């Protein structure tokens, strides 16, 4: 058996085993704890190149042993409760600090700043299509309370810069609220890196119908949308924790989730019929109260008879997907 196949087999067994133990509630594993140790795999690759020349059996054994020890370390580390909400562990190098302009040289000790964003609500907004484009990395987003404005956001900022812009036509409002993770400052060798440690409390007006386009490289997002008319929710995330709760105020709601390594929890109203379509690869899935209809298709028992329907599309790699009714 080729050495490369053994290596990938061990990695897949590790990831699959962790996801299974999580799914069985035997362990609580925090992927963010191990995310910052990805350079270890570069070291393993270097060891393999140095020792595994010409198919050396000894080199293969040493490389495999290093990999197993590394995965054992990550298994233990991943079960420690996170001390912060950052997925990306900051890196600094004193030798290149003249080329990199850091906003916060002591990121862990940086003081937070409270910033408020708001967009006024006009009566005509209720009849328009309202699109919210939200993006940010290393940030915790929550949405629970409504507002009389069209949009509000309270930011507890430690790093980075947030901005809110609005474009409008006769039929559509488009709000873009984003965090700028990386800013070019005019010199190709002079960059500012910003991410992590931010908390954002988002509030929306309940009158308009909303389309939410959410993009997140890493972070957390917890949206209780039961008060809002959500026609479409699109989420594109890398390594993120996503919790959303859909309401029943519209006849049809579409939820599209695409992730890399993530934990996704979705709750839908029991009075609505729900269909799930999955392209989940090695992901772990737990669809409570759903009936499997075909490969990759699941439905609630009341799907065909319910007046309101929720359509969920899940596309993910090494993720954990949970869908439940309330």
Backbone as numpy.savetxt, mean C-alpha at the origin, in Angstrom:
# Nx Ny Nz CAx CAy CAz Cx Cy Cz
19.73 -31.07 -9.54 18.89 -29.87 -9.54 19.77 -28.62 -9.54
19.44 -27.63 -10.37 20.24 -26.43 -10.48 20.15 -25.62 -9.19
21.29 -25.00 -8.86 21.37 -24.23 -7.62 20.36 -23.09 -7.60
20.18 -22.39 -8.76 19.26 -21.27 -8.80 17.84 -21.70 -8.46
17.45 -22.88 -8.92 16.11 -23.38 -8.63 15.94 -23.67 -7.14
17.01 -24.14 -6.51 16.95 -24.40 -5.07 16.77 -23.09 -4.31
17.53 -22.06 -4.70 17.45 -20.75 -4.04 16.03 -20.20 -4.13
15.48 -20.18 -5.34 14.13 -19.65 -5.52 13.10 -20.51 -4.79
13.33 -21.80 -4.76 12.42 -22.68 -4.04 12.40 -22.37 -2.56
13.58 -22.12 -1.96 13.66 -21.79 -0.54 12.96 -20.46 -0.26
13.18 -19.46 -1.13 12.55 -18.15 -0.94 11.03 -18.26 -1.03
10.53 -18.99 -2.02 9.09 -19.15 -2.16 8.49 -19.91 -0.99
9.21 -20.91 -0.49 8.74 -21.64 0.70 8.66 -20.71 1.91
9.65 -19.83 2.04 9.66 -18.89 3.16 8.46 -17.94 3.08
8.28 -17.31 1.92 7.19 -16.35 1.77 5.84 -17.04 1.92
5.68 -18.17 1.26 4.42 -18.90 1.36 4.14 -19.36 2.78
5.18 -19.82 3.48 5.00 -20.26 4.86 4.58 -19.13 5.78
5.20 -17.96 5.59 4.84 -16.80 6.42 3.39 -16.39 6.16
3.00 -16.32 4.88 1.63 -15.94 4.55 0.63 -16.95 5.10
0.97 -18.24 5.05 0.07 -19.26 5.58 -0.07 -19.14 7.10
1.05 -18.95 7.80 1.00 -18.80 9.25 0.21 -17.56 9.65
0.35 -16.48 8.85 -0.45 -15.28 9.09 -1.93 -15.56 8.90
-2.23 -16.28 7.81 -3.63 -16.56 7.49 -4.29 -17.44 8.55
-3.50 -18.28 9.19 -4.01 -19.14 10.25 -3.96 -18.48 11.62
-3.55 -17.20 11.62 -3.47 -16.41 12.87 -2.51 -17.03 13.88
-1.50 -17.72 13.37 -0.48 -18.29 14.25 0.57 -17.25 14.60
0.91 -16.41 13.64 1.87 -15.34 13.87 1.29 -14.03 13.33
1.84 -12.92 13.77 1.54 -11.59 13.22 2.84 -11.09 12.62
2.91 -11.01 11.30 4.15 -10.69 10.62 4.05 -9.30 10.00
5.04 -8.46 10.27 5.06 -7.09 9.77 6.13 -6.99 8.67
5.66 -6.97 7.42 6.61 -6.95 6.30 7.46 -5.69 6.31
6.95 -4.61 6.89 7.73 -3.36 6.91 9.02 -3.52 7.70
9.02 -4.45 8.69 10.23 -4.65 9.49 11.38 -5.23 8.69
11.06 -6.00 7.64 12.11 -6.66 6.87 12.42 -5.92 5.57
11.55 -4.94 5.24 11.72 -4.24 3.96 13.08 -3.54 3.87
13.54 -2.98 4.97 14.79 -2.24 4.94 16.04 -3.09 4.87
15.87 -4.43 4.95 17.03 -5.31 4.92 17.27 -5.92 3.54
16.64 -5.34 2.51 16.80 -5.89 1.16 18.26 -5.97 0.68
19.18 -5.08 1.15 20.58 -5.22 0.68 21.22 -6.55 1.04
20.64 -7.28 2.00 21.18 -8.59 2.36 21.21 -9.50 1.14
20.21 -9.39 0.28 20.13 -10.26 -0.88 21.22 -9.91 -1.91
21.67 -8.66 -1.91 22.82 -8.31 -2.74 24.08 -8.99 -2.22
24.19 -9.05 -0.89 25.34 -9.72 -0.28 25.33 -11.20 -0.62
24.14 -11.82 -0.55 24.03 -13.23 -0.88 24.42 -13.46 -2.34
23.97 -12.56 -3.23 24.36 -12.67 -4.63 25.86 -12.56 -4.82
26.50 -11.65 -4.06 27.96 -11.53 -4.14 28.68 -12.77 -3.66
28.19 -13.34 -2.56 28.78 -14.58 -2.06 28.66 -15.69 -3.09
27.49 -15.74 -3.75 27.28 -16.77 -4.77 28.26 -16.62 -5.92
28.49 -15.37 -6.36 29.42 -15.14 -7.46 30.85 -15.51 -7.09
31.22 -15.25 -5.83 32.60 -15.52 -5.40 32.87 -17.00 -5.15
31.89 -17.67 -4.57 32.13 -19.05 -4.12 31.59 -20.12 -5.05
30.64 -19.75 -5.89 29.97 -20.77 -6.69 30.49 -20.77 -8.13
31.78 -20.64 -8.28 32.38 -20.67 -9.61 32.43 -22.10 -10.15
32.15 -22.21 -11.45 32.23 -23.51 -12.13 31.37 -24.57 -11.45
30.26 -24.16 -10.90 29.35 -25.12 -10.29 29.88 -25.76 -9.04
30.70 -25.05 -8.28 31.30 -25.61 -7.06 30.21 -26.02 -6.07
30.26 -27.28 -5.64 29.26 -27.77 -4.69 29.44 -27.11 -3.33
30.69 -26.90 -2.93 30.95 -26.24 -1.65 30.40 -24.82 -1.63
30.63 -24.09 -2.73 30.11 -22.73 -2.82 28.60 -22.69 -2.76
27.95 -23.66 -3.40 26.49 -23.71 -3.38 25.97 -23.96 -1.98
26.64 -24.84 -1.24 26.22 -25.17 0.12 26.38 -23.95 1.03
27.52 -23.24 0.89 27.76 -22.06 1.72 26.71 -20.98 1.42
26.45 -20.74 0.13 25.46 -19.72 -0.25 24.08 -20.08 0.26
23.72 -21.34 0.15 22.41 -21.78 0.63 22.30 -21.64 2.14
23.40 -21.94 2.85 23.39 -21.80 4.31 23.22 -20.35 4.71
23.91 -19.44 4.01 23.78 -18.01 4.30 22.35 -17.55 4.07
21.73 -18.03 2.98 20.35 -17.66 2.69 19.40 -18.14 3.78
19.57 -19.36 4.23 18.68 -19.91 5.26 18.84 -19.14 6.57
20.08 -18.81 6.93 20.32 -18.03 8.15 19.67 -16.64 8.02
19.80 -16.05 6.83 19.20 -14.73 6.59 17.68 -14.77 6.73
17.05 -15.77 6.12 15.61 -15.89 6.19 15.14 -16.15 7.62
15.94 -16.91 8.37 15.59 -17.14 9.78 15.63 -15.83 10.56
16.65 -15.01 10.29 16.74 -13.70 10.93 15.55 -12.82 10.58
15.18 -12.80 9.28 14.06 -11.99 8.84 12.74 -12.50 9.42
12.63 -13.79 9.61 11.42 -14.37 10.20 11.23 -13.88 11.63
12.32 -13.83 12.38 12.25 -13.34 13.76 12.00 -11.84 13.77
12.74 -11.10 12.92 12.63 -9.65 12.88 11.23 -9.21 12.46
10.61 -9.95 11.55 9.31 -9.57 11.03 8.19 -9.68 12.04
8.42 -10.38 13.14 7.38 -10.54 14.15 7.48 -9.50 15.27
8.52 -8.65 15.21 8.62 -7.56 16.18 7.62 -6.48 15.81
6.95 -5.93 16.80 5.99 -4.87 16.56 6.72 -3.62 16.07
6.28 -3.02 14.95 6.97 -1.84 14.41 6.97 -0.70 15.41
8.08 0.02 15.43 8.21 1.17 16.32 7.83 2.48 15.65
7.60 2.43 14.34 7.21 3.62 13.59 6.42 3.18 12.38
5.87 4.14 11.64 5.03 3.83 10.50 5.79 3.90 9.18
7.10 4.08 9.23 7.88 4.18 8.01 8.11 2.79 7.43
7.87 2.65 6.16 8.25 1.42 5.47 9.70 1.49 5.01
10.13 2.67 4.56 11.50 2.82 4.06 12.40 3.30 5.18
13.43 2.53 5.46 14.38 2.90 6.49 15.37 3.88 5.89
15.52 5.06 6.50 16.37 6.09 5.94 17.82 5.66 5.86
18.50 6.07 4.79 19.92 5.78 4.66 20.66 7.09 4.47
21.82 7.16 5.10 22.65 8.36 4.97 24.11 7.95 4.87
24.85 8.72 4.16 26.28 8.48 4.01 26.99 9.81 4.18
27.78 9.93 5.24 28.45 11.20 5.52 29.39 11.60 4.40
29.93 10.59 3.66 30.89 10.89 2.61 30.25 11.57 1.41
28.91 11.44 1.23 28.27 12.05 0.07 27.24 13.08 0.49
27.31 13.52 1.75 26.30 14.45 2.22 26.38 15.79 1.50
27.53 16.12 0.92 27.63 17.37 0.16 26.87 17.28 -1.14
26.64 16.06 -1.66 25.91 15.89 -2.90 24.43 15.71 -2.67
24.03 15.33 -1.47 22.63 15.11 -1.16 22.18 16.12 -0.11
21.09 16.79 -0.39 20.56 17.79 0.53 19.40 17.17 1.28
19.64 16.79 2.54 18.60 16.13 3.32 17.75 17.18 4.04
16.42 17.05 3.93 15.53 17.97 4.63 15.63 17.81 6.14
15.81 16.54 6.58 15.90 16.25 8.00 17.11 15.37 8.24
18.20 15.94 8.78 19.41 15.16 8.97 19.27 14.18 10.11
18.39 14.45 11.01 18.09 13.49 12.08 16.61 13.15 11.98
16.27 12.26 11.02 14.88 12.02 10.68 14.07 11.49 11.85
14.67 10.66 12.68 13.92 10.07 13.78 13.53 11.12 14.81
14.33 12.19 14.92 14.09 13.22 15.93 13.43 14.46 15.35
13.10 14.42 14.05 12.55 15.61 13.42 11.18 15.96 14.02
10.98 17.25 14.29 9.70 17.69 14.82 8.67 17.74 13.70
7.45 17.43 14.05 6.39 17.42 13.06 5.78 18.82 12.93
5.19 19.06 11.77 4.54 20.33 11.47 3.11 20.04 11.03
2.17 20.77 11.56 0.76 20.61 11.20 0.40 21.57 10.07
-0.13 21.03 8.98 -0.49 21.82 7.82 -1.92 21.48 7.43
-2.71 22.49 7.06 -4.09 22.29 6.68 -4.28 22.60 5.19
-5.04 21.74 4.52 -5.39 21.96 3.12 -6.91 21.93 3.00
-7.46 22.78 2.13 -8.92 22.83 1.99 -9.30 23.32 0.60
-10.38 22.75 0.07 -10.95 23.21 -1.19 -12.45 23.42 -0.95
-12.94 24.62 -1.24 -14.33 24.98 -0.93 -15.31 24.18 -1.78
-16.48 23.99 -1.22 -17.56 23.26 -1.91 -18.54 24.26 -2.52
-18.86 24.05 -3.80 -19.86 24.85 -4.48 -21.07 23.97 -4.79
-22.23 24.58 -4.84 -23.45 23.80 -5.08 -23.37 23.01 -6.39
-22.69 23.57 -7.39 -22.58 22.89 -8.69 -21.74 21.62 -8.61
-20.92 21.49 -7.56 -20.05 20.31 -7.44 -20.84 19.02 -7.26
-22.05 19.11 -6.74 -22.85 17.91 -6.51 -23.24 17.22 -7.80
-23.40 18.00 -8.87 -23.81 17.43 -10.15 -22.64 17.05 -11.04
-21.42 17.34 -10.59 -20.23 17.03 -11.38 -19.62 15.70 -10.96
-18.81 15.15 -11.83 -17.98 14.02 -11.48 -16.77 14.55 -10.72
-16.55 14.01 -9.52 -15.44 14.47 -8.69 -14.40 13.38 -8.56
-13.18 13.71 -8.96 -12.08 12.76 -8.95 -11.03 13.23 -7.94
-10.67 12.36 -7.03 -9.59 12.65 -6.09 -8.40 11.79 -6.45
-7.29 12.43 -6.78 -6.02 11.74 -7.04 -5.14 11.96 -5.82
-4.84 10.91 -5.12 -4.08 11.00 -3.88 -2.85 10.11 -3.99
-1.69 10.64 -3.66 -0.46 9.85 -3.73 0.51 10.29 -2.67
1.33 9.35 -2.23 2.35 9.65 -1.23 3.04 8.39 -0.77
4.27 8.52 -0.35 5.03 7.38 0.13 5.39 7.54 1.58
5.47 6.42 2.31 5.84 6.46 3.71 4.90 7.27 4.56
3.61 7.30 4.20 2.63 8.15 4.86 1.43 7.32 5.30
0.84 7.71 6.41 -0.38 7.08 6.90 -1.57 7.98 6.58
-2.49 7.49 5.75 -3.68 8.23 5.37 -4.90 7.62 6.06
-5.76 8.47 6.62 -7.01 8.00 7.19 -8.15 8.88 6.69
-9.33 8.27 6.55 -10.52 9.01 6.20 -11.68 8.42 6.98
-12.24 9.22 7.88 -13.35 8.76 8.71 -14.46 9.81 8.80
-14.08 11.08 8.86 -15.05 12.16 9.07 -15.32 12.93 7.79
-16.53 13.49 7.70 -16.93 14.30 6.55 -16.60 15.76 6.80
-16.82 16.59 5.77 -16.57 18.02 5.86 -17.59 18.78 5.02
-17.82 20.04 5.37 -18.68 20.90 4.56 -17.95 21.43 3.34
-16.61 21.39 3.38 -15.82 21.75 2.20 -15.88 20.60 1.21
-15.38 20.83 0.01 -15.30 19.73 -0.94 -14.25 18.71 -0.50
-13.11 19.23 -0.02 -12.00 18.38 0.41 -11.23 19.09 1.49
-10.79 18.35 2.48 -9.90 18.86 3.52 -8.86 17.80 3.85
-7.69 18.25 4.28 -6.65 17.34 4.74 -5.85 18.01 5.84
-5.70 17.31 6.95 -4.84 17.77 8.04 -3.59 16.92 8.02
-2.45 17.55 7.84 -1.19 16.83 7.68 -0.31 17.04 8.89
0.09 15.96 9.52 1.12 15.98 10.56 2.42 15.59 9.87
3.17 16.58 9.43 4.31 16.37 8.53 5.64 16.33 9.27
6.41 15.31 8.94 7.79 15.24 9.41 8.78 15.42 8.26
8.38 14.95 7.08 9.26 15.06 5.93 8.44 15.38 4.70
9.11 15.86 3.68 8.48 16.03 2.39 7.62 17.27 2.29
7.00 17.43 1.15 6.14 18.56 0.87 4.85 18.06 0.24
3.73 18.56 0.73 2.43 18.19 0.21 1.85 19.35 -0.59
1.02 19.00 -1.56 0.39 20.03 -2.37 -1.03 19.60 -2.74
-1.89 20.59 -2.93 -3.27 20.36 -3.35 -3.57 21.26 -4.54
-4.02 20.68 -5.63 -4.39 21.44 -6.82 -5.77 20.99 -7.30
-6.45 21.88 -7.99 -7.77 21.56 -8.51 -7.88 22.04 -9.95
-8.37 21.18 -10.81 -8.73 21.55 -12.17 -10.21 21.24 -12.36
-10.89 22.08 -13.09 -12.33 21.90 -13.23 -12.78 22.16 -14.65
-13.80 21.42 -15.07 -14.46 21.64 -16.34 -15.96 21.76 -16.06
-16.75 21.81 -17.11 -18.19 21.91 -16.91 -18.77 20.66 -16.26
-18.08 19.53 -16.40 -18.63 18.26 -15.91 -17.79 17.58 -14.85
-16.54 18.03 -14.65 -15.63 17.27 -13.80 -14.77 18.18 -12.93
-14.63 17.81 -11.67 -13.63 18.39 -10.78 -12.54 17.35 -10.54
-11.29 17.75 -10.66 -10.18 16.85 -10.38 -9.30 17.47 -9.31
-9.26 16.83 -8.15 -8.41 17.28 -7.05 -7.19 16.37 -6.98
-6.02 16.97 -6.91 -4.78 16.21 -6.80 -4.07 16.59 -5.51
-4.01 15.64 -4.62 -3.33 15.85 -3.33 -2.18 14.86 -3.27
-0.96 15.40 -3.20 0.18 14.49 -3.29 1.33 14.95 -2.41
2.17 13.98 -2.13 3.43 14.25 -1.43 4.55 14.11 -2.43
5.42 15.10 -2.47 6.58 15.04 -3.34 7.72 14.36 -2.60
7.99 13.10 -2.97 9.02 12.33 -2.28 10.42 12.79 -2.63
10.58 13.24 -3.86 11.93 13.55 -4.32 11.87 14.80 -5.18
12.68 15.77 -4.86 12.65 17.04 -5.58 14.00 17.34 -6.20
13.96 17.69 -7.47 15.17 18.08 -8.17 15.45 19.55 -7.91
16.67 19.88 -7.53 16.98 21.26 -7.13 17.91 21.98 -8.10
17.93 21.55 -9.35 18.71 22.30 -10.33 20.08 21.73 -10.59
20.58 20.89 -9.72 21.88 20.27 -9.90 21.68 18.77 -9.92
22.13 18.11 -10.95 21.88 16.67 -11.09 22.45 15.87 -9.93
23.40 16.44 -9.19 23.97 15.74 -8.05 23.40 16.23 -6.72
22.38 17.06 -6.80 21.82 17.65 -5.58 20.33 17.35 -5.51
19.97 16.33 -4.72 18.59 15.89 -4.60 18.16 15.98 -3.14
16.88 16.13 -2.93 16.31 16.02 -1.60 15.40 14.81 -1.55
15.65 13.92 -0.61 14.84 12.73 -0.45 13.89 12.95 0.72
12.60 12.74 0.48 11.60 12.96 1.51 10.62 11.81 1.53
10.49 11.13 2.65 9.47 10.09 2.79 9.44 9.62 4.21
8.26 9.26 4.68 8.13 8.57 5.95 7.75 9.46 7.11
7.00 8.86 8.03 6.68 9.53 9.28 5.52 10.49 9.23
4.85 10.65 8.10 3.77 11.60 7.97 2.41 10.94 8.24
1.49 11.73 8.79 0.13 11.27 9.03 -0.84 12.28 8.43
-1.79 11.79 7.64 -2.72 12.67 6.94 -4.15 12.23 7.24
-4.95 13.16 7.76 -6.37 12.94 8.02 -7.16 13.60 6.90
-7.77 12.77 6.06 -8.50 13.26 4.88 -10.00 13.32 5.21
-10.68 14.37 4.69 -12.12 14.51 4.86 -12.74 14.92 3.52
-13.87 14.30 3.18 -14.55 14.58 1.92 -15.98 15.04 2.19
-16.53 15.74 1.21 -17.94 16.12 1.27 -18.79 14.91 0.88
-19.91 14.73 1.54 -20.74 13.54 1.31 -21.71 13.70 0.14
-21.89 14.91 -0.39 -22.91 15.11 -1.42 -22.49 14.63 -2.81
-21.26 14.89 -3.27 -20.92 14.49 -4.64 -20.69 12.98 -4.76
-20.66 12.52 -6.00 -20.23 11.17 -6.32 -18.73 11.21 -6.61
-17.99 10.27 -6.01 -16.53 10.33 -6.03 -15.92 9.17 -6.82
-14.80 9.50 -7.48 -13.87 8.50 -8.01 -12.54 8.73 -7.31
-12.01 7.70 -6.67 -10.76 7.82 -5.91 -9.65 7.07 -6.63
-8.59 7.77 -6.98 -7.39 7.17 -7.57 -6.26 7.31 -6.57
-5.92 6.23 -5.90 -4.98 6.25 -4.79 -3.71 5.52 -5.19
-2.57 6.19 -5.02 -1.28 5.60 -5.37 -0.34 5.73 -4.19
0.31 4.61 -3.84 1.18 4.63 -2.68 2.30 3.61 -2.86
3.54 4.09 -2.80 4.66 3.16 -2.88 4.75 2.31 -1.63
4.70 2.96 -0.48 4.73 2.27 0.81 4.03 3.16 1.83
3.33 2.53 2.76 2.64 3.30 3.77 1.37 2.61 4.23
0.44 3.41 4.79 -0.81 2.87 5.31 -1.97 3.74 4.85
-3.09 3.09 4.57 -4.28 3.81 4.18 -5.50 3.14 4.80
-6.27 3.90 5.57 -7.45 3.40 6.27 -8.61 4.33 5.96
-9.51 3.91 5.04 -10.62 4.75 4.59 -11.95 4.09 4.93
-12.74 4.75 5.77 -14.12 4.35 6.02 -15.00 5.17 5.09
-15.52 4.51 4.04 -16.23 5.21 2.98 -17.73 4.99 3.03
-18.23 4.56 4.17 -19.66 4.24 4.28 -20.55 5.47 4.13
-20.03 6.66 4.39 -20.83 7.89 4.29 -20.82 8.50 2.89
-20.01 7.95 1.99 -19.73 8.61 0.73 -20.25 7.81 -0.46
-20.57 8.54 -1.52 -20.98 7.93 -2.78 -19.73 7.63 -3.60
-19.24 6.43 -3.46 -18.01 6.03 -4.15 -18.37 5.19 -5.37
-18.17 5.77 -6.54 -18.44 5.01 -7.77 -17.28 4.09 -8.13
-16.06 4.61 -8.01 -14.88 3.81 -8.36 -13.75 4.13 -7.40
-13.08 3.11 -6.93 -11.87 3.27 -6.14 -10.77 2.45 -6.78
-9.70 3.13 -7.18 -8.52 2.47 -7.75 -7.35 2.66 -6.81
-6.74 1.56 -6.41 -5.58 1.63 -5.53 -4.41 0.92 -6.18
-3.28 1.61 -6.26 -2.05 1.05 -6.82 -0.95 1.25 -5.80
-0.51 0.17 -5.17 0.48 0.29 -4.10 1.57 -0.75 -4.21
2.72 -0.41 -3.68 3.83 -1.34 -3.65 3.80 -2.18 -2.40
4.33 -1.63 -1.32 4.34 -2.31 -0.02 3.50 -1.47 0.93
2.27 -1.86 1.13 1.35 -1.00 1.86 0.35 -1.82 2.67
-0.21 -1.16 3.69 -1.34 -1.69 4.43 -2.57 -0.91 4.00
-3.57 -1.62 3.48 -4.76 -0.97 2.96 -6.00 -1.51 3.66
-6.80 -0.60 4.24 -8.08 -0.97 4.85 -9.15 -0.03 4.28
-10.17 -0.60 3.66 -11.25 0.22 3.13 -12.59 -0.43 3.48
-13.58 0.42 3.73 -14.93 -0.03 4.05 -15.89 0.69 3.10
-16.55 -0.09 2.25 -17.40 0.45 1.20 -18.85 0.54 1.70
-19.55 1.61 1.30 -20.95 1.77 1.66 -21.89 1.25 0.59
-23.18 1.56 0.76 -24.20 1.07 -0.18 -25.07 2.21 -0.70
-24.46 3.37 -0.92 -25.21 4.55 -1.34 -25.38 4.64 -2.85
-24.69 3.80 -3.61 -24.82 3.78 -5.06 -25.16 2.38 -5.53
-25.85 2.25 -6.67 -26.21 0.91 -7.18 -24.99 0.07 -7.53
-23.93 0.72 -8.00 -22.72 -0.01 -8.41 -21.48 0.69 -7.86
-20.58 -0.09 -7.33 -19.28 0.43 -6.87 -18.19 -0.51 -7.38
-17.17 0.05 -7.99 -16.02 -0.72 -8.48 -14.82 -0.46 -7.61
-14.16 -1.54 -7.18 -12.95 -1.44 -6.37 -11.85 -2.22 -7.07
-10.79 -1.52 -7.48 -9.68 -2.14 -8.19 -8.40 -1.95 -7.38
-7.78 -3.06 -6.99 -6.60 -3.00 -6.13 -5.46 -3.74 -6.81
-4.33 -3.04 -6.93 -3.12 -3.65 -7.48 -1.98 -3.39 -6.51
-1.33 -4.47 -6.05 -0.30 -4.32 -5.03 0.91 -5.19 -5.35
1.99 -4.92 -4.61 3.18 -5.76 -4.67 3.22 -6.67 -3.46
3.78 -6.15 -2.36 3.78 -6.86 -1.08 2.93 -6.03 -0.13
1.74 -6.49 0.17 0.82 -5.66 0.93 -0.15 -6.52 1.73
-0.81 -5.85 2.65 -1.92 -6.44 3.40 -3.16 -5.62 3.09
-4.17 -6.26 2.54 -5.36 -5.57 2.06 -6.58 -6.13 2.78
-7.35 -5.22 3.41 -8.60 -5.61 4.07 -9.72 -4.76 3.50
-10.75 -5.43 2.96 -11.88 -4.75 2.36 -13.16 -5.26 3.02
-14.03 -4.31 3.40 -15.33 -4.68 3.96 -16.43 -4.11 3.06
-17.41 -4.94 2.76 -18.52 -4.52 1.91 -19.83 -4.76 2.67
-20.88 -3.99 2.38 -22.15 -4.17 3.09 -22.79 -5.51 2.75
-23.37 -6.15 3.74 -23.98 -7.46 3.53 -25.22 -7.38 2.66
-25.85 -6.20 2.57 -27.05 -6.06 1.75 -26.71 -5.94 0.26
-25.47 -5.69 -0.06 -25.04 -5.58 -1.45 -24.49 -6.90 -1.94
-24.79 -7.23 -3.19 -24.14 -8.38 -3.80 -22.72 -8.02 -4.19
-21.80 -8.95 -4.03 -20.39 -8.65 -4.31 -19.76 -9.77 -5.12
-19.00 -9.38 -6.12 -18.24 -10.34 -6.93 -16.76 -9.96 -6.86
-15.92 -10.96 -6.64 -14.46 -10.75 -6.58 -13.82 -11.47 -7.76
-12.94 -10.75 -8.44 -12.11 -11.34 -9.49 -10.66 -11.18 -9.07
-9.89 -12.27 -9.11 -8.53 -12.22 -8.58 -7.49 -12.62 -9.63
-6.35 -11.94 -9.55 -5.12 -12.33 -10.24 -4.02 -12.18 -9.19
-3.95 -13.13 -8.28 -3.18 -12.92 -7.06 -1.91 -13.73 -6.96
-1.58 -14.57 -7.92 -0.31 -15.27 -7.88 -0.08 -16.02 -6.59
0.96 -15.60 -5.85 1.33 -16.27 -4.60 0.67 -15.64 -3.39
-0.32 -14.80 -3.61 -0.95 -14.09 -2.50 -1.81 -15.03 -1.66
-2.02 -14.62 -0.42 -2.92 -15.32 0.49 -4.28 -14.63 0.44
-5.35 -15.42 0.35 -6.69 -14.84 0.26 -7.61 -15.42 1.33
-8.49 -14.57 1.82 -9.49 -14.98 2.80 -10.75 -14.19 2.52
-11.72 -14.85 1.84 -12.96 -14.20 1.44 -14.11 -14.81 2.25
-14.42 -14.19 3.37 -15.42 -14.74 4.28 -16.82 -14.52 3.74
-17.62 -15.61 3.72 -18.99 -15.52 3.25 -19.13 -15.54 1.75
-18.05 -15.76 1.01 -18.10 -15.81 -0.45 -18.08 -17.26 -0.94
-18.67 -17.47 -2.09 -18.72 -18.80 -2.72 -17.87 -18.76 -3.98
-16.98 -19.72 -4.12 -16.13 -19.77 -5.31 -16.94 -20.27 -6.49
-16.97 -19.47 -7.56 -17.72 -19.82 -8.75 -16.85 -20.42 -9.84
-15.63 -19.98 -9.93 -14.70 -20.44 -10.94 -13.31 -20.04 -10.49
-12.29 -20.45 -11.24 -10.93 -20.06 -10.89 -10.81 -18.53 -10.90
-10.53 -17.98 -9.74 -10.36 -16.53 -9.63 -11.64 -15.75 -9.47
-12.80 -16.41 -9.37 -14.07 -15.71 -9.22 -14.80 -16.16 -7.95
-15.30 -15.18 -7.20 -16.02 -15.45 -5.97 -17.22 -14.52 -5.90
-18.33 -15.01 -5.31 -19.53 -14.19 -5.18 -20.18 -14.42 -3.81
-20.89 -13.38 -3.34 -21.72 -13.56 -2.17 -23.00 -14.31 -2.58
-23.61 -15.04 -1.66 -24.82 -15.79 -2.02 -25.95 -14.92 -2.57
-26.00 -13.64 -2.19 -27.07 -12.76 -2.64 -26.68 -11.93 -3.86
-25.64 -12.33 -4.57 -25.13 -11.51 -5.67 -26.19 -11.27 -6.74
-26.87 -12.29 -7.17 -27.81 -12.16 -8.29 -29.10 -11.46 -7.89
-29.44 -11.45 -6.62 -30.73 -10.89 -6.18 -30.62 -9.48 -5.60
-29.43 -9.03 -5.29 -29.26 -7.74 -4.63 -29.42 -6.59 -5.62
-30.01 -5.51 -5.13 -30.19 -4.32 -5.94 -28.86 -3.60 -6.15
-28.07 -3.48 -5.10 -26.76 -2.83 -5.18 -25.67 -3.89 -5.32
-24.62 -3.54 -6.07 -23.55 -4.50 -6.29 -22.18 -3.83 -6.15
-21.23 -4.60 -5.63 -19.84 -4.17 -5.50 -18.97 -5.15 -6.29
-18.17 -4.61 -7.20 -17.26 -5.42 -8.01 -15.83 -5.14 -7.55
-15.13 -6.20 -7.17 -13.77 -6.06 -6.65 -12.81 -6.82 -7.55
-11.78 -6.12 -8.01 -10.71 -6.75 -8.79 -9.41 -6.66 -7.99
-8.81 -7.82 -7.73 -7.58 -7.88 -6.93 -6.45 -8.40 -7.78
-5.37 -7.65 -7.82 -4.19 -8.03 -8.59 -2.97 -7.80 -7.71
-2.32 -8.88 -7.29 -1.20 -8.70 -6.36 -0.23 -9.84 -6.40
0.97 -9.56 -5.91 2.01 -10.58 -5.85 2.01 -11.26 -4.50
2.99 -10.92 -3.67 3.13 -11.54 -2.35 2.34 -10.73 -1.33
1.03 -10.75 -1.48 0.16 -9.95 -0.64 -0.84 -10.85 0.10
-1.49 -10.24 1.07 -2.57 -10.90 1.79 -3.85 -10.12 1.58
-4.86 -10.77 0.99 -6.14 -10.13 0.68 -7.23 -10.72 1.57
-7.95 -9.84 2.25 -9.09 -10.25 3.05 -10.30 -9.42 2.64
-11.42 -10.10 2.36 -12.67 -9.43 2.05 -13.74 -10.01 2.94
-14.51 -9.14 3.58 -15.53 -9.58 4.53 -16.74 -8.67 4.39
-17.88 -9.12 4.88 -19.10 -8.32 4.89 -19.38 -7.78 6.29
-20.17 -6.73 6.35 -20.56 -6.17 7.65 -22.04 -5.84 7.67
